[in-house]
């Protein structure tokens, strides 16, 4: 057969950080984690650790071992950089195995650090993150002329695609979902080498078959059913008759291999049976390479402008598809409203409809806080180095990854010296510069997409984001105080206070003026119901709770004393509600996601 089959696995764990400890910026951050024990069953082995993140990272040992047993290059894998860095810190042995996997067994695919929804960030942040992603992945992709790229949740716009494509000299293949494509009208194109014009640069795109990907990830077909769905259900008769190779491309989270104890063996058997049926397994990026260099026969015009596909801006791979108005995905899930008509949506959580208005407010607030920190960093650099260009500052911030992820770069003997990192701002005092670099990266860390993926706000991932952004704001405020810039310090304090007073944003942002899908979603009652605490020992919403948790440790004493008039510091606990998608884990506390230790 000329049919080919490729699978991509996306590996990402947002972490269970509850508090980031003080630091100077000269070293990687240190942090405290949640203690909420949970276990997962892999094959006949129970994998258990102190929290969800640690448990899944331990389970990666079994998945990397299984994937390493497959034919070289038949699948592609991306590991979000902070996730891979956590693996290096927690489980060096697993890290070494994953490095071997990415170097020798699978197609390594760069992805954006810290897993933000890229188009929801400013252009400045997107440019920094894109540069970091290729620098971090340089040891794995240095000899490859074509590389894949995984955007978090596949949320893409032409501007984002351009930023990513222009951050490297290599050709880029964006791994997307077929539901993101617009104007795909002729069947010969679906499994082909398609191009995507992201402004001035041409990239390549592949869209996963979402139905078949979900069938495996959610275990709705057995092995024979999966084989038939590919060999019989996805056959392209025209290309078979024309002897033209074509690719059936699937993708899912690496956790899809952990969804039940037998899933790993099921995947390996599936690929083996496909090979027996004459279907070659090959990853999507290598498929594009072979099409480009002539090893695979092409349709007339394939890999050129003639096979250009348009991609819907702000589309994704896992949206609330039932709310689509055009048969395409969007970013409704992370924005809390539908772009087409601006209507705030609701979802069912624990049997009740819950307004998703909080997601819109959360997105808007974090965009403001990001901007305040970005402008603060630039402002303080220009205070002592007014001639520094924005490009110089961007280059310094991109290079700071060599400190933030230092052990990863040292593993590959890449330059992590202060001289290298400071070279774009070499006339600035490194003590100040590295402190600002640390603040900026803590802010980036606070932009994980996960809180807005789930329907309930009260989760461990929301707590982590708010804890990180609170730390960044307070540290920036302290720099301003040290520099005797008290007016600007007061401004940053007011920004931090927006986290403490998150419920007040309903009035400050005039959210009541927004239309709702059914009408009630933007009512005052719907707003406050969506923010309710899910833990028994604190009635503060999770954003107030997390900001207070950091503030009680880090705020200057006079400010903390003033806040004690407004807030009960005893309620600043790290407990949260559970994430519904993690309840297949065997939690010691099934009622809520607790924290059993102090900072």
C-alpha atoms as one frame of an Amber mdcrd trajectory, in Angstrom:
protein
   0.000   0.000   0.000   1.007   3.612  -0.493  -0.835   4.606   2.632   1.439
   5.794   5.466   0.564   6.217   9.129   2.023   8.697  11.614   1.302   9.520
  15.249   2.377  12.493  17.347   2.434  12.548  21.133   2.336  15.818  23.053
   3.966  15.596  26.497   3.132  18.278  29.008   2.678  18.602  32.758   1.908
  22.040  34.203   3.282  21.250  37.646   1.994  21.515  41.203   3.944  24.594
  42.241   2.395  26.393  45.191   5.201  28.802  46.050   8.378  30.104  44.347
  11.190  30.856  46.766  13.229  34.050  46.757  16.203  34.232  44.436  18.690
  36.638  42.890  18.263  35.639  39.242  21.725  34.102  39.022  20.339  30.568
  39.387  17.258  28.570  38.330  14.175  29.063  40.479  13.454  26.927  43.504
   9.906  26.185  44.542   7.652  24.235  46.882   5.158  21.711  45.559   1.771
  20.448  46.556   1.588  17.325  48.723  -1.538  15.539  47.516  -0.656  11.873
  46.908  -2.126  10.049  43.912  -1.360   6.874  41.960  -1.921   5.610  38.406
  -2.008   2.020  37.119   0.364   1.305  34.200   0.145  -2.274  32.948   0.312
  -4.204  36.234   2.333  -1.548  38.028   0.961   1.076  40.394   2.852   4.348
  39.966   2.482   6.654  42.972   3.959  10.024  43.956   3.348  13.118  46.082
   1.187  14.877  43.473  -0.268  14.478  39.989   2.738  15.985  38.219   5.257
  13.735  39.917   3.089  10.665  39.307   2.791  11.274  35.569   6.508  12.068
  35.303   7.294   8.718  36.939   4.901   7.063  34.488   6.837   8.614  31.570
   9.519   6.004  32.295   7.195   3.319  30.973   5.957   5.297  27.983   9.460
   6.285  26.836  10.574   2.679  27.212   7.629   1.503  25.099   8.067   4.174
  22.422  11.757   3.408  22.261  10.929  -0.166  21.248   9.162   1.038  18.085
  10.750   1.403  14.667  12.937   4.505  14.621  11.148   7.598  13.337   7.669
   6.138  13.106   6.251   8.663  15.571   7.012  12.223  16.667   7.040  13.575
  20.218   7.243  16.979  21.844   8.040  17.662  25.483   7.160  21.124  26.746
  10.510  22.542  27.960   9.548  23.193  31.586   8.097  19.676  31.759  11.338
  18.182  30.449  13.257  20.372  32.862  11.147  19.102  35.785  11.910  15.537
  34.676  15.627  16.368  34.741  15.298  17.705  38.296  13.085  14.955  39.677
  14.091  11.889  37.677  17.488  12.268  35.927  17.354   8.641  34.781  14.038
   9.202  32.982  15.409  12.455  31.528  18.396  10.580  30.070  16.059   8.000
  28.545  13.878  10.727  27.013  16.951  12.479  25.607  17.964   9.205  23.970
  14.401   8.855  22.681  14.443  12.338  21.131  17.957  11.953  19.729  17.693
   8.477  18.262  14.216   6.940  18.271  11.488   9.512  17.506  11.114  12.750
  15.593  11.715  15.568  18.123   9.230  18.426  17.739   9.887  21.825  19.370
   7.054  23.386  21.314   6.398  26.618  23.161   7.777  26.833  26.721   5.274
  27.069  29.586   2.358  26.028  27.351   0.519  29.343  26.928  -2.182  30.040
  24.372   0.254  31.887  22.111  -2.180  34.194  20.251  -3.574  35.363  23.602
  -0.169  36.838  24.465   1.406  40.036  23.141   3.662  39.893  20.097   6.619
  40.630  22.373   6.021  37.576  24.568   5.357  35.375  21.538   8.680  36.345
  19.983  10.589  35.573  23.184   8.879  32.197  23.631   9.434  31.169  20.014
  13.156  31.924  20.277  13.435  29.984  23.528  11.683  26.952  22.038  14.221
  26.562  19.226  17.178  27.288  21.502  15.997  24.692  24.021  15.476  22.097
  21.270  18.707  22.892  19.405  20.517  19.692  20.548  17.713  17.587  19.075
  17.095  19.425  15.771  20.471  20.916  14.824  20.979  18.560  11.870  17.404
  18.750  10.522  16.386  21.062   7.695  12.657  20.576   8.298  11.241  20.545
  11.822   7.766  20.168  13.239   6.259  22.654  15.672   3.580  22.077  18.275
   1.668  25.157  19.368  -0.020  24.668  22.767  -3.563  23.422  22.154  -2.788
  24.099  18.460  -4.222  27.617  18.857  -2.820  29.507  15.891  -3.095  32.749
  13.927  -1.172  33.913  10.883   0.743  36.341  13.090   1.716  33.601  15.560
   2.722  31.268  12.717   4.869  34.038  11.221   6.586  34.683  14.569   7.409
  30.987  14.973   8.529  30.517  11.358  10.777  33.582  11.448  12.445  32.461
  14.686  14.440  29.783  12.843  16.179  29.238   9.517  14.608  25.809   9.246
  11.426  24.912   7.370   8.472  24.512   9.720   5.674  21.949   9.742   2.767
  23.015  11.952   1.058  19.952  13.407  -2.623  20.890  13.645  -6.134  19.414
  13.550  -8.076  18.944  10.310 -11.000  20.905  11.796  -8.782  24.005  11.719
  -8.542  23.967   7.922 -10.608  26.285   5.738 -11.344  25.636   2.072 -10.214
  22.015   1.875 -12.485  20.998  -0.978 -10.671  18.360  -3.008 -10.134  14.951
  -1.371  -6.637  14.409  -2.794  -5.293  17.156  -0.519  -6.274  15.745   2.866
  -3.337  13.401   3.399  -0.836  15.408   1.328   2.099  17.783   1.710   0.149
  20.997   2.162   1.549  24.510   2.548   0.475  27.378   4.793   1.298  31.001
   4.029   2.008  32.654   7.360   2.449  36.181   6.042   5.765  36.328   4.137
   7.054  32.846   4.956   5.674  29.567   3.671   5.304  26.708   6.113   3.792
  23.239   5.899   0.756  21.914   7.749  -0.725  18.571   8.653  -4.112  18.184
  10.276  -4.717  15.222  12.531  -7.687  12.948  12.022  -9.509  13.922  15.206
 -12.091  11.115  15.170  -9.494   8.366  14.966  -7.156  10.154  17.406  -9.972
  10.354  19.946 -10.957   6.741  19.334  -7.532   5.689  20.570  -7.133   8.314
  23.305 -10.560   7.600  24.810 -10.432   3.862  24.149 -13.617   3.576  22.052
 -12.171   1.096  19.502 -10.242  -2.122  20.061  -7.037  -2.870  18.142  -8.775
  -4.576  15.208 -11.227  -1.691  14.980  -8.371   0.811  14.927  -6.565  -1.133
  12.198  -9.692  -1.322  10.025 -10.408   2.370  10.579  -7.004   3.204   9.082
  -6.526   0.589   6.362 -10.131   0.527   5.150 -11.668   3.730   6.502  -8.886
   6.139   5.492  -7.826   4.685   2.168  -7.317   7.125  -0.724  -8.096   5.101
  -3.838  -6.935   7.837  -6.202  -3.463   7.990  -4.639  -3.216   4.205  -4.381
  -3.953   3.879  -8.101  -1.486   6.662  -8.873   1.213   5.107  -6.657   1.492
   8.312  -4.598   2.322   8.010  -0.886  -0.108   9.734   1.491  -0.209  10.030
   5.254  -2.926   9.367   7.814  -1.807  11.560  10.714  -3.033  11.261  14.318
  -2.082  13.037  17.535  -2.938  13.043  21.228  -1.448  13.828  24.625   1.206
  11.387  25.794  -1.137  10.709  28.701  -3.344   8.881  26.188  -0.913   6.010
  26.705  -1.770   6.073  30.411  -5.564   6.168  30.102  -5.854   2.533  31.160
  -3.349  -0.138  32.218  -3.323  -1.900  28.816  -3.095   1.208  26.606   0.669
   1.029  26.014   0.505  -2.541  24.738  -2.554  -1.680  22.663  -0.675   1.090
  20.860   2.334  -1.087  20.086   0.085  -3.886  18.792  -1.855  -1.412  16.634
   1.288  -0.177  14.876   2.582  -3.713  14.444  -0.665  -4.856  12.786  -0.656
  -1.837  10.485   2.823  -2.792   9.296   1.560  -6.356   8.699  -1.166  -4.911
   6.476   1.442  -3.073   4.392   1.040   0.374   5.970   4.398   2.001   6.621
   4.613   3.968   9.887   6.385   7.303   9.470   6.079  10.599  11.331   4.537
  13.625   9.621   7.734  15.701   9.562   9.760  12.947   7.885   6.887  12.441
   5.429   7.205  16.118   4.441  10.978  15.759   4.084  10.602  12.806   1.750
   8.003  14.639  -0.313  10.249  17.702  -0.593  13.411  15.823  -1.547  11.687
  13.547  -4.075  11.946  10.252  -2.193   8.137  10.130  -2.181   6.262  10.729
  -5.421   4.149  13.872  -5.389   0.849  14.870  -6.847   1.228  17.657  -9.355
   1.661  20.851  -7.349   2.081  19.062  -4.015   4.335  20.888  -1.493   3.831
  24.162  -3.386   1.463  27.129  -3.395  -0.972  24.975  -5.364  -1.518  22.894
  -2.221  -1.950  25.884   0.045  -4.439  25.461   2.877  -5.952  28.297   4.836
  -6.129  27.860   8.595  -8.771  29.556  10.716  -7.269  32.122  13.068  -7.690
  31.211  16.766  -8.703  27.652  15.882  -7.471  24.775  18.067  -7.439  20.993
  18.387  -9.714  20.540  21.399 -12.302  23.286  21.533 -15.956  23.057  22.601
 -16.844  21.841  19.129 -20.560  21.690  19.916 -20.582  25.501  20.097 -18.978
  26.010  16.692 -20.944  28.144  14.248 -18.866  27.334  11.164 -17.898  23.674
  11.506 -14.392  24.691  12.586 -12.823  24.814  16.019 -11.988  28.043  17.852
 -10.586  29.206  21.181 -13.937  29.318  22.977 -12.661  26.873  25.585  -9.904
  29.223  26.801 -11.674  32.528  26.229 -15.019  31.676  27.802 -16.911  33.292
  24.958 -17.512  32.742  21.249 -15.570  35.136  19.017 -18.140  35.064  16.239
 -20.887  36.719  18.294 -19.135  37.682  21.548 -21.480  35.527  23.630 -20.284
  34.167  26.974 -20.857  30.420  27.199 -21.748  27.958  29.934 -20.671  24.370
  30.540 -21.907  21.584  32.780 -19.769  20.900  35.842 -20.857  18.384  38.489
 -24.308  18.239  36.949 -24.907  22.003  36.906 -24.499  24.669  34.269 -21.635
  27.016  35.145 -20.887  30.338  33.436 -17.465  30.525  31.800 -17.300  34.303
  32.188 -14.438  33.825  34.635 -12.220  32.662  31.765 -12.708  35.932  29.891
 -11.868  37.942  33.031  -8.887  35.691  33.801  -7.533  36.160  30.253  -8.016
  39.925  30.336  -6.441  40.312  33.769  -3.366  38.226  32.951  -2.831  40.170
  29.747  -2.780  43.358  31.842  -0.438  41.867  34.434   1.910  40.531  31.749
   2.047  43.992  30.205   2.813  45.651  33.546   5.700  43.264  34.173   7.023
  43.551  30.611   6.932  47.364  30.714   8.503  47.295  34.181  11.422  45.153
  32.997  12.005  47.349  29.932  11.616  50.515  32.029  14.230  49.440  34.570
  16.693  48.382  31.859  16.297  51.742  30.107  16.783  53.565  33.418  20.434
  52.498  33.428  20.962  51.664  29.763  18.799  54.090  27.742  20.537  53.193
  24.496  19.435  49.534  24.705  17.172  48.705  21.768  14.067  46.576  22.130
  15.825  43.947  20.018  18.741  43.920  22.491  16.293  43.422  25.363  14.510
  40.615  23.510  17.807  38.878  22.851  18.814  39.142  26.516  15.460  37.748
  27.665  15.697  34.862  25.194  19.217  34.067  26.396  18.086  34.067  30.027
  16.644  30.615  29.271  20.236  29.402  29.687  19.929  30.282  33.396  16.306
  29.309  33.925  16.867  25.868  32.350  20.578  25.761  33.192  20.947  22.038
  33.912  19.364  21.176  30.560  21.843  23.343  28.663  24.777  22.127  30.739
  23.802  18.546  29.900  24.536  19.383  26.260  27.581  21.560  27.102  25.926
  24.715  25.759  27.084  28.136  26.959  25.402  29.173  30.218  27.903  31.819
  31.305  26.753  35.209  32.530  28.952  36.760  29.833  26.958  35.003  27.096
  23.598  35.906  28.628  24.553  39.543  29.281  26.229  40.152  25.909  23.200
  42.011  24.411  23.165  44.302  27.501  26.851  44.073  28.401  27.024  47.596
  29.881  24.231  46.919  32.381  24.883  45.734  35.923  24.199  41.970  35.744
  22.892  41.958  39.313  19.911  44.048  38.197  19.573  42.470  34.745  19.447
  38.882  35.993  16.963  39.834  38.688  14.727  41.288  35.961  15.221  38.207
  33.786  14.057  36.025  36.670  10.933  38.170  37.182  10.094  38.014  33.482
  10.417  34.218  33.359   8.295  33.739  36.462   5.655  35.793  34.643   5.981
  33.513  31.590   5.621  30.495  33.883   2.339  31.979  35.121   0.738  31.777
  31.681   0.043  28.035  31.445  -3.119  27.403  29.418  -4.436  24.761  31.828
  -6.638  26.803  34.188  -8.899  27.853  31.314  -9.064  24.344  29.843 -11.279
  23.105  32.660 -14.810  24.230  33.439 -14.193  24.947  37.121 -11.891  27.723
  38.243 -10.899  26.081  41.526  -8.053  23.786  40.439  -4.412  23.175  41.266
  -3.361  24.646  37.885  -5.182  27.921  38.544  -3.463  28.109  41.922  -0.053
  27.633  40.293  -0.587  30.367  37.699  -1.759  32.882  40.285   1.027  31.951
  42.697   3.627  32.577  39.979   2.210  35.879  38.702   1.873  37.096  42.313
   5.534  36.298  42.938   6.610  38.137  39.772   4.579  41.224  40.687   5.828
  41.353  44.279   9.457  40.922  43.210   9.085  43.701  40.622   7.509  45.928
  43.276  10.494  45.295  45.556  12.940  46.232  42.779  11.098  49.525  42.349
  11.269  50.105  46.117  15.013  49.372  46.112  15.409  51.875  43.275  13.406
  54.514  45.186  10.747  54.499  42.479   7.874  54.389  44.942   5.150  55.665
  42.620   5.772  52.774  40.247   6.003  50.363  43.168   2.552  51.521  44.243
   1.241  50.899  40.728   2.517  47.303  40.791   0.944  46.813  44.223  -2.401
  47.904  42.782  -1.933  45.349  39.979  -1.344  42.632  42.568  -4.456  43.788
  44.420  -6.533  42.984  41.327  -5.756  39.317  42.021  -6.865  39.605  45.626
 -10.029  41.407  44.534 -10.705  39.239  41.483 -14.511  39.125  42.107 -14.563
  42.946  41.833 -13.509  42.697  38.165 -17.115  41.907  37.326 -17.825  45.593
  37.914 -14.453  47.046  36.905 -14.544  45.311  33.519 -18.326  45.877  33.183
 -18.754  42.180  32.446 -22.487  42.496  33.032 -22.745  44.275  29.674 -21.586
  41.195  27.737 -24.224  38.980  26.084 -24.652  35.396  27.248 -25.348  32.328
  25.161 -28.576  31.725  27.060 -28.726  35.161  28.646 -27.934  34.364  32.293
 -24.203  33.676  31.920 -23.199  37.310  32.604 -25.539  37.909  35.525 -24.098
  38.801  38.912 -25.336  35.503  40.358 -23.720  33.461  37.565 -20.415  35.276
  38.101 -20.229  34.721  41.841 -21.495  31.132  41.583 -18.651  30.303  39.186
 -16.048  31.598  41.659 -17.181  29.589  44.698 -14.540  27.766  46.693 -14.505
  23.959  46.459 -12.427  23.377  49.594 -13.810  23.098  53.128 -11.202  25.203
  54.903 -11.454  28.483  52.961 -14.338  30.387  51.419 -12.077  32.698  49.382
 -12.066  32.009  45.648  -8.936  30.253  44.387  -7.402  33.393  42.815  -7.696
  35.412  46.023  -6.506  32.368  47.963  -3.371  31.853  45.829  -2.438  35.545
  45.718  -2.841  35.746  49.490  -0.793  32.563  49.955   2.192  34.259  48.304
   1.511  37.703  49.739   1.545  36.584  53.362   5.118  35.326  52.813   6.540
  37.987  50.519   4.828  41.350  50.932   6.680  44.027  52.900   5.548  43.994
  56.522   3.695  47.306  56.433   1.677  46.259  53.382   0.945  42.822  54.850
  -0.269  44.377  58.093  -2.597  46.664  56.150  -4.013  43.734  54.182  -4.732
  41.818  57.389  -7.513  44.318  57.998  -9.197  43.161  54.783  -8.230  39.473
  54.581  -7.881  36.586  57.005  -4.350  35.273  56.432  -5.306  31.960  58.067
  -7.474  31.247  55.025  -4.486  31.494  52.689  -4.320  27.745  52.043  -3.060
  25.874  48.981  -5.953  23.398  48.841  -8.070  23.434  45.656 -10.816  21.488
  43.963  -9.977  18.463  41.811  -9.714  18.463  38.017 -12.427  16.260  36.541
 -10.076  14.835  33.903  -7.768  13.508  36.623 -10.306  11.564  38.646  -9.241
   8.252  37.096  -6.225   8.610  39.365  -6.391   6.971  42.770  -6.242  10.027
  45.044  -5.723   9.600  48.772  -8.136  12.507  49.191 -10.867  12.175  46.583
 -12.893  15.122  47.916 -10.443  17.927  47.108  -6.862  18.445  45.956  -5.271
  19.215  49.286  -1.834  20.347  50.373  -0.614  18.453  53.422   2.472  20.476
  54.301   3.498  24.043  54.936   5.793  26.145  52.742
